[in-house]
Amino acid sequence: MLDQPVLVFAVLGAATFLIARYNTKRRANPSGLPFPPGPRPLPFLGNILNLNVFEPWLSYTDWQKTYGDIVYSRLLGQNFIIINSQKVAKELIEQRSTIYSDRPVIATNKLFGMDFNTVLQPYGSLWRHHRKLFHYALRPETTPRYRELYLQKAHTLLLNIFEKEKNYVAHLKGFTASIIMALTYGYQAKPQDDPIVKAVEELVALLTRVLTAERAAVLAAFPALEHVPAWFPGARFKREALYGRKLAARVNDVPFYLVKDELAKGTASPSMVSDLLSQIDENDQTGEQENAIKATAATVFIAGAETSSSTLQSFILAMLLHPEVQAKAQAEIDSAIGTSRLPNFDDRPSLPYVEAILREILRWRPVVPLGIPHATSSDDVYNGYFIPKGSIVIINTWAMGRDERKYSNVDDFNPDRHFTSDGKLAPEPISSNSIFGFGRRQCPGRFVSESFTWAAIASILATFHLSKAKDESGNAIDVKAEYSTGLAIEPLPFPCSFTSRSPERERLICESE
């Protein structure tokens, strides 16, 4: 997690602080009630020794089997509340939103230049301002006007895969990035090696490793780490922070000022930023509104591009591992729309199995397994348990998708689980899935994300047969469901063969742009 020389330095410099912190943060319970059940913590260290720090969602899900749907844990003096079921999440995060809508202070957020990020803004007036801008730009009723854009980009994706299938992951990332850049800035990203998109990819790869609640607990317990100079032996994280701040500034500023320049010239395309800037108050002498627009736009780009591409990579992986699912979906598409055209959004109600595939991907491999942590803004009591002010609240989305009270054979990929006993698609919409969060902090871009992800999945299924790639000897290359770790996850690289399903579909691919 941290380089050894730096950790030794921090331990020597912060031992007194840590003891004092442990004694003060384990604050008296004014009601005398117990904390929620959980593993017994060690002095000072808490439960960090029995936590899988690389995949903590696995540890938290195992704890659920012993301690239940709400678990109390301590990591280096910090109180953690882990919520393992949708029922508890709704009762706390939604029904008691005034207590559970804050965010914890994650030192790496500012350290890496991401303190403009709306997602981790503390609950208050600035966050409400950002949220208002989000709702204006990404409200559900705006989704239909972007559908042609989603389909156009999906058709470009098909052609890119057809021409260079070995680069399919780059094509998937380019698809999601190009849509979000167009929606947010009216910017037409290059199909490959776009400098702004590359900067975001680098930044996200860095942030998924450092913006976790568990790492935040380490920095909170050892604040001396923040003051270790970048030249200190083993202080790689400080050098990464310097680079991260440069990337964050580039991502935050460059596309925004491109839009401002285009607005001044009268050449700006319709977009979230151009629409909001055109409505800005002329009396905004401090630049407060402009800074809020810039921050929310960068947040949309950073939060949306990589997470959506990860979902599409999981879709490709699932089709390789479960060819019977692919065949069933393609039979549905052929029956509903034929073979002479590509799917569009009018076809969506006629493709319930394709819809079920998207739901199952989100359940099977949630991109952010532990969501974004919340924090309690005051003490609370739930079911006789005391929850202290300042607790970090973890929403274990991974466990919610593997709730054996709701799902059978939870590790299997099975879209049929999303149908009722009479064969109809369950009424729960994708946008209400726990991966999008709960309460006031629920992802405002969920309607956009699930729409263009559906467009890509339906288009790929309609045109390509996905199969395992073969080695030089003609043998199929084995594929496993192995994933990266961090705040967000994605499949580790694997090869895939994309074959046009018919000459007619090949013609559709080549003529679709």
MOJOKA-V894014 format. One record per backbone hydrogen bond with DSSP energy under -1.0 kcal/mol. CO is the residue of the C=O (numbers start at 0). NH is the residue of the N-H. E is the energy in kcal/mol with one decimal. If there is no record, write none. Layout:
[[CO;NH;E] [CO;NH;E]]
//
This chain:
[[2;6;-2.1] [3;7;-2.5] [4;8;-2.1] [5;9;-2.5] [6;10;-2.7] [7;11;-2.3] [8;12;-2.0] [9;13;-1.7] [13;17;-2.7] [14;18;-2.1] [15;19;-2.2] [16;20;-2.9] [17;21;-2.7] [18;22;-2.0] [19;23;-2.0] [20;24;-3.2] [21;25;-1.3] [24;26;-2.4] [28;31;-1.0] [33;385;-3.1] [36;71;-2.2] [41;45;-2.0] [42;44;-3.2] [44;47;-1.1] [44;75;-1.4] [45;41;-2.4] [47;50;-1.1] [50;52;-1.2] [54;57;-1.8] [55;59;-2.7] [56;60;-1.9] [57;61;-2.0] [58;62;-2.4] [59;63;-1.4] [62;66;-3.6] [63;67;-1.8] [68;83;-3.3] [70;81;-2.9] [72;79;-3.2] [73;46;-3.8] [74;77;-1.7] [77;74;-2.0] [78;391;-2.8] [79;72;-2.5] [80;393;-3.1] [81;70;-2.3] [82;395;-2.8] [84;88;-2.0] [85;89;-2.7] [86;90;-2.1] [87;91;-2.2] [88;92;-2.0] [89;94;-2.2] [91;95;-1.3] [95;98;-1.8] [95;99;-1.6] [98;376;-2.3] [101;374;-1.7] [105;108;-2.0] [106;110;-2.2] [107;111;-2.0] [108;113;-3.0] [109;112;-2.0] [113;116;-1.7] [117;120;-1.5] [123;127;-2.3] [124;128;-2.1] [125;129;-2.4] [126;130;-2.9] [127;131;-2.1] [128;132;-1.7] [129;133;-2.3] [130;134;-2.7] [131;135;-1.8] [132;136;-2.2] [133;137;-3.2] [138;141;-2.1] [139;142;-1.5] [142;145;-1.7] [143;146;-1.3] [145;149;-2.2] [146;150;-2.4] [147;151;-2.6] [148;152;-2.7] [149;153;-2.2] [150;154;-2.3] [151;155;-1.9] [152;156;-2.1] [153;157;-2.0] [154;158;-1.9] [155;159;-2.5] [156;160;-2.5] [157;161;-2.5] [158;162;-2.2] [159;163;-2.4] [163;166;-1.3] [164;167;-1.7] [166;170;-2.1] [167;171;-2.5] [168;172;-2.5] [169;173;-2.5] [170;174;-2.3] [171;175;-2.1] [172;176;-2.5] [173;177;-2.5] [174;178;-1.7] [175;179;-2.3] [176;180;-2.7] [177;181;-1.9] [178;182;-2.8] [179;183;-2.7] [180;184;-2.5] [180;186;-1.7] [181;185;-1.1] [182;271;-2.7] [183;272;-2.5] [193;197;-2.7] [194;198;-1.7] [195;199;-1.9] [196;200;-2.5] [197;201;-2.3] [198;202;-2.4] [199;203;-3.1] [200;204;-2.2] [201;205;-1.7] [202;206;-2.7] [203;207;-2.5] [205;209;-1.0] [206;210;-2.9] [207;486;-3.8] [209;211;-1.1] [211;215;-2.0] [212;216;-1.8] [213;217;-1.3] [214;218;-2.1] [215;219;-2.4] [216;220;-2.0] [217;221;-2.1] [221;224;-2.2] [222;225;-1.3] [223;226;-1.3] [224;227;-1.2] [228;231;-1.7] [231;234;-2.4] [233;235;-1.5] [234;238;-1.4] [235;239;-2.7] [236;240;-1.7] [237;241;-1.9] [238;242;-1.9] [239;243;-2.9] [240;244;-2.4] [241;245;-1.4] [242;246;-2.3] [243;247;-2.9] [244;248;-2.1] [245;249;-2.0] [246;250;-2.7] [247;251;-2.4] [248;252;-2.3] [249;253;-2.0] [252;256;-2.6] [253;257;-1.4] [254;258;-1.7] [255;259;-2.0] [256;260;-2.1] [257;261;-2.2] [258;262;-2.7] [259;263;-2.1] [260;264;-1.5] [261;266;-2.6] [270;274;-2.4] [271;275;-2.2] [272;276;-2.9] [273;277;-1.9] [276;279;-1.2] [280;283;-1.9] [282;284;-2.5] [286;290;-2.6] [287;291;-2.0] [288;292;-2.3] [289;293;-2.5] [290;294;-2.4] [291;295;-2.5] [292;296;-2.3] [293;297;-2.1] [294;298;-2.1] [295;299;-2.3] [296;300;-2.0] [297;301;-2.8] [298;302;-2.9] [299;303;-2.1] [300;304;-1.8] [303;307;-1.9] [304;308;-1.6] [305;309;-1.9] [306;310;-1.6] [307;311;-1.8] [308;312;-2.1] [309;313;-2.2] [310;314;-1.8] [311;315;-2.1] [312;316;-2.3] [313;317;-2.7] [314;318;-2.1] [315;319;-1.7] [316;320;-2.2] [317;321;-1.8] [321;324;-1.1] [321;325;-1.5] [322;326;-2.5] [323;327;-1.9] [324;328;-2.3] [325;329;-2.4] [326;330;-2.0] [327;331;-1.7] [328;332;-2.3] [329;333;-2.6] [330;334;-2.1] [331;335;-2.2] [332;336;-2.7] [333;337;-1.3] [343;346;-1.7] [346;349;-1.4] [347;350;-1.7] [350;354;-1.8] [351;355;-2.3] [352;356;-1.9] [353;357;-1.8] [354;358;-2.1] [355;359;-2.4] [356;360;-2.3] [357;361;-1.9] [358;362;-1.7] [359;363;-3.3] [360;364;-2.5] [366;488;-2.7] [367;370;-2.1] [368;397;-2.2] [373;392;-2.8] [374;101;-1.0] [375;389;-2.4] [379;386;-3.1] [381;384;-2.1] [384;381;-2.5] [386;379;-2.2] [387;390;-1.4] [390;375;-1.7] [391;80;-3.0] [392;373;-2.7] [393;82;-3.4] [394;396;-1.9] [395;399;-1.8] [396;400;-1.9] [398;401;-1.1] [402;405;-1.9] [402;406;-2.9] [408;411;-2.0] [413;416;-1.6] [414;417;-2.0] [415;418;-1.7] [417;425;-3.1] [419;422;-2.1] [423;419;-3.6] [428;431;-1.4] [429;432;-2.2] [432;435;-1.9] [433;436;-2.0] [435;442;-3.2] [437;440;-1.1] [438;441;-1.6] [442;445;-1.1] [444;448;-2.6] [445;449;-2.3] [446;450;-1.2] [447;451;-2.2] [448;452;-1.9] [449;453;-1.6] [450;454;-1.9] [451;455;-1.7] [452;456;-2.3] [453;457;-2.9] [454;458;-1.8] [455;459;-2.5] [456;460;-2.4] [457;461;-1.9] [458;462;-1.2] [459;463;-2.7] [462;500;-2.5] [464;498;-2.2] [466;496;-3.0] [468;476;-3.4] [470;473;-2.0] [474;470;-2.8] [479;481;-1.9] [481;491;-3.1] [489;483;-2.7] [496;466;-2.2] [498;464;-3.2] [501;505;-2.2] [502;506;-2.0] [503;507;-1.8] [504;508;-2.3] [505;509;-2.2] [506;510;-1.8]]
//
